């Protein structure tokens, strides 16, 4: 812990790369855990990967939205010490950016300003009409199940990357640029098994790669510092040491 604290104290352009483990302390489950969503079956025995896919959105929108709302939208979730700690590190000039695989919007809610959401966000929606009218989650009614644009009538969809869709190239490019400039890369709450997102760490050129995760990852051997602990507890302790 002392080494990570020292590195963050000296950092001026650190980047944090995180996954589902960042938000589990906020009550949002890790879908890839042994008891997570992807280990189960959806309605009718269909796999979650289909119910959260582009094909399902197009062919069975009612089923898509019912599953999406039941499993991906968590309005009760609040930022935990991982989110607030990262926001404080940014405010104090240590952290340049957060790169996240999560879609919950909790980093922004905690106060982080530079956040690259590789998989999009459940907080944003747009219609499929020509003008792609934009909406927030709060503007999406519970009924009808499949929301329609009040301006053009087209279906409205969440700004999340579904199975069968590519990552946003602009977001990926910005995240890669931030990682390349980083004087410290802190990875937390991710098993580093989901590609292409996990491949981002290969763009880091520095010698301060810190990896914080509950369990071992395939990249532990590449890290300069490994801590097997919850990322929220680690960041809470680090920020306490740095900022009191």
C-alpha positions as CSV (number, residue, x, y, z in Angstrom):
1,X,0.0,0.0,0.0
2,X,2.9,2.4,0.8
3,X,4.3,1.9,-2.7
4,X,1.0,2.7,-4.4
5,X,0.5,5.7,-2.2
6,X,4.0,7.0,-3.1
7,X,3.4,6.5,-6.8
8,X,0.1,8.3,-6.8
9,X,1.6,11.1,-4.8
10,X,4.3,11.6,-7.4
11,X,1.9,11.1,-10.4
12,X,0.8,13.9,-12.6
13,X,-0.9,12.0,-15.4
14,X,-2.0,8.7,-14.0
15,X,-4.7,6.7,-15.7
16,X,-7.1,4.3,-14.0
17,X,-8.5,1.4,-15.9
18,X,-11.3,-0.4,-14.2
19,X,-14.0,-3.0,-14.5
20,X,-17.0,-4.5,-12.7
21,X,-15.1,-4.9,-9.4
22,X,-15.1,-1.1,-9.1
23,X,-18.9,-1.1,-8.7
24,X,-19.6,-4.2,-6.7
25,X,-19.4,-2.3,-3.4
26,X,-22.2,-0.1,-4.8
27,X,-24.5,-3.1,-5.1
28,X,-24.0,-3.7,-8.8
29,X,-23.1,-7.4,-9.4
30,X,-20.2,-8.6,-11.4
31,X,-22.0,-10.4,-14.2
32,X,-18.9,-12.5,-15.0
33,X,-18.5,-14.0,-11.5
34,X,-19.4,-17.7,-10.9
35,X,-22.9,-16.7,-9.7
36,X,-23.3,-13.7,-12.0
37,X,-25.7,-13.0,-14.8
38,X,-23.7,-14.7,-17.5
39,X,-23.6,-18.0,-15.6
40,X,-27.4,-18.2,-15.8
41,X,-30.1,-18.4,-18.4
42,X,-32.5,-15.7,-19.4
43,X,-36.3,-16.1,-20.0
44,X,-37.1,-19.0,-22.2
45,X,-33.7,-20.5,-21.6
46,X,-32.0,-17.9,-23.8
47,X,-28.5,-16.9,-22.9
48,X,-27.9,-13.3,-21.5
49,X,-25.5,-12.7,-24.4
50,X,-28.4,-12.9,-26.8
51,X,-30.8,-10.9,-24.7
52,X,-28.2,-8.1,-24.6
53,X,-27.3,-8.3,-28.3
54,X,-27.9,-6.1,-31.3
55,X,-29.9,-9.0,-32.9
56,X,-32.2,-9.1,-29.9
57,X,-32.7,-5.3,-29.9
58,X,-33.7,-5.5,-33.6
59,X,-35.7,-8.8,-33.6
60,X,-37.2,-8.8,-30.1
61,X,-37.1,-5.3,-28.7
62,X,-39.6,-6.0,-25.9
63,X,-37.5,-8.9,-24.6
64,X,-34.4,-6.8,-24.9
65,X,-35.7,-3.9,-23.0
66,X,-37.3,-6.0,-20.3
67,X,-34.0,-7.8,-19.7
68,X,-31.9,-4.6,-20.0
69,X,-34.0,-2.8,-17.4
70,X,-34.1,-5.7,-15.0
71,X,-30.4,-6.4,-15.0
72,X,-28.4,-3.3,-16.2
73,X,-30.2,-0.3,-14.8
74,X,-29.5,0.3,-11.1
75,X,-31.0,3.7,-10.1
76,X,-30.4,3.0,-6.4
77,X,-26.6,2.6,-6.8
78,X,-24.4,5.2,-5.3
79,X,-20.7,5.9,-5.8
80,X,-18.4,4.0,-3.3
81,X,-14.9,4.9,-2.1
82,X,-13.3,3.7,-5.4
83,X,-15.4,6.2,-7.4
84,X,-14.9,9.1,-4.9
85,X,-11.2,8.3,-4.4
86,X,-10.6,8.5,-8.1
87,X,-12.5,11.8,-8.4
88,X,-10.4,13.2,-5.6
89,X,-7.2,12.1,-7.2
90,X,-8.3,13.9,-10.4
91,X,-9.2,17.0,-8.5
92,X,-5.8,17.0,-6.8
93,X,-3.9,16.8,-10.1
94,X,-2.7,13.2,-9.8
95,X,-5.1,11.4,-12.1
96,X,-5.6,12.4,-15.8
97,X,-8.4,10.0,-16.8
98,X,-10.6,7.1,-15.9
99,X,-11.0,4.4,-18.5
100,X,-13.9,2.1,-17.6
101,X,-15.6,-1.0,-18.9
102,X,-18.6,-0.2,-16.7
103,X,-21.9,1.4,-18.0
104,X,-23.3,2.6,-14.7
105,X,-22.2,6.3,-14.8
106,X,-21.0,6.2,-11.2
107,X,-17.6,7.7,-12.0
108,X,-19.3,10.9,-13.2
109,X,-21.8,10.9,-10.3
110,X,-18.8,10.8,-8.0
111,X,-17.3,13.9,-9.7
112,X,-14.8,12.5,-12.2
113,X,-14.6,14.7,-15.2
114,X,-12.4,12.8,-17.7
115,X,-14.1,9.4,-18.2
116,X,-13.8,7.2,-21.2
117,X,-16.6,4.7,-21.2
118,X,-15.5,1.8,-23.5
119,X,-18.9,0.1,-23.3
120,X,-21.1,3.1,-23.2
121,X,-23.6,4.1,-20.5
122,X,-27.1,3.3,-19.3
123,X,-27.5,6.9,-18.5
124,X,-27.7,8.0,-22.1
125,X,-30.1,7.0,-24.9
126,X,-30.7,8.0,-28.5
127,X,-33.3,7.3,-31.1
128,X,-32.7,5.3,-34.2
129,X,-34.2,8.1,-36.4
130,X,-32.2,10.2,-38.8
131,X,-31.5,12.9,-36.3
132,X,-30.5,10.5,-33.4
133,X,-32.3,12.6,-30.8
134,X,-30.5,12.3,-27.4
135,X,-32.2,11.4,-24.0
136,X,-31.1,10.7,-20.5
137,X,-32.2,7.7,-18.5
138,X,-34.5,9.9,-16.4
139,X,-36.4,10.8,-19.6
140,X,-37.1,7.2,-20.6
141,X,-40.6,6.2,-19.3
142,X,-41.2,2.8,-17.8
143,X,-44.1,2.3,-20.3
144,X,-44.3,1.3,-23.0
145,X,-41.7,-1.4,-22.6
146,X,-40.1,-0.3,-25.9
147,X,-39.5,3.4,-25.8
148,X,-40.2,5.6,-28.8
149,X,-38.8,9.0,-29.6
150,X,-41.4,11.7,-28.8
151,X,-40.0,13.8,-31.7
152,X,-39.8,11.4,-34.6
153,X,-41.4,8.2,-33.4
154,X,-38.4,6.0,-33.9
155,X,-37.3,3.4,-31.3
156,X,-35.0,4.7,-28.6
157,X,-32.1,2.6,-27.5
158,X,-29.4,2.8,-24.7
159,X,-26.0,4.1,-25.6
160,X,-24.3,0.8,-24.6
161,X,-22.2,-1.5,-26.7
162,X,-24.3,-4.6,-27.3
163,X,-23.1,-8.1,-28.3
164,X,-22.4,-7.9,-32.1
165,X,-21.5,-4.2,-32.0
166,X,-18.0,-2.6,-32.1
167,X,-16.6,-0.3,-29.5
168,X,-16.8,3.4,-30.3
169,X,-13.5,4.1,-32.2
170,X,-13.3,7.7,-30.9
171,X,-13.6,6.6,-27.3
172,X,-11.0,3.8,-27.8
173,X,-8.6,6.2,-29.5
174,X,-8.9,8.7,-26.7
175,X,-8.4,6.0,-24.0
176,X,-5.3,4.7,-25.9
177,X,-3.8,8.2,-26.1
178,X,-4.4,8.7,-22.3
179,X,-2.7,5.4,-21.5
180,X,0.3,6.2,-23.7
181,X,0.8,9.6,-21.9
182,X,0.4,8.1,-18.4
183,X,3.2,8.2,-15.9
184,X,1.3,5.6,-13.8
185,X,-1.3,3.0,-15.0
186,X,-3.5,1.8,-12.2
187,X,-5.7,-1.2,-13.1
188,X,-8.5,-2.1,-10.6
189,X,-11.5,-4.4,-10.3
190,X,-11.1,-6.3,-13.5
191,X,-10.1,-9.8,-14.4
192,X,-8.6,-8.5,-17.7
193,X,-10.3,-11.3,-19.6
194,X,-12.6,-9.1,-21.8
195,X,-11.1,-8.0,-25.1
196,X,-10.5,-5.7,-26.8
197,X,-10.8,-3.6,-23.7
198,X,-8.1,-5.5,-21.7
199,X,-5.6,-5.0,-24.5
200,X,-5.4,-1.3,-23.6
201,X,-2.7,-2.0,-21.0
202,X,-0.3,-3.0,-23.8
203,X,-0.2,0.7,-24.9
204,X,1.4,1.7,-21.6
205,X,5.1,2.5,-21.9
206,X,6.0,3.4,-18.3
207,X,7.4,1.4,-15.5
208,X,4.7,1.9,-12.9
209,X,1.9,-0.5,-13.7
210,X,-0.1,-1.3,-10.6
211,X,-2.8,-4.0,-10.6
212,X,-5.4,-4.2,-7.8
213,X,-7.9,-7.1,-8.0
214,X,-9.4,-9.6,-5.6
215,X,-8.1,-12.6,-7.6
216,X,-5.2,-13.2,-9.8
217,X,-5.3,-12.0,-13.4
218,X,-3.5,-13.2,-16.6
219,X,-1.5,-10.0,-16.5
220,X,-0.2,-10.1,-12.9
221,X,3.2,-11.1,-14.1
222,X,3.5,-8.0,-16.2
223,X,2.7,-5.6,-13.4
224,X,5.3,-3.7,-11.4
225,X,3.0,-3.9,-8.3
226,X,0.2,-6.3,-7.6
227,X,-2.3,-6.0,-4.7
228,X,-5.0,-8.7,-4.2
229,X,-7.7,-6.8,-2.4
230,X,-11.0,-4.9,-3.2
231,X,-10.3,-1.8,-5.1
232,X,-12.7,0.3,-3.0
233,X,-10.8,-0.5,0.2
234,X,-7.4,0.1,-1.4
235,X,-8.4,3.5,-2.8
236,X,-10.0,4.5,0.4
237,X,-6.8,3.8,2.3
238,X,-4.6,5.4,-0.3
239,X,-6.6,8.6,-0.3
240,X,-6.7,8.7,3.5
241,X,-2.9,8.6,3.5
242,X,-2.6,11.2,0.8
243,X,-5.3,13.7,1.7
244,X,-6.2,12.9,5.3
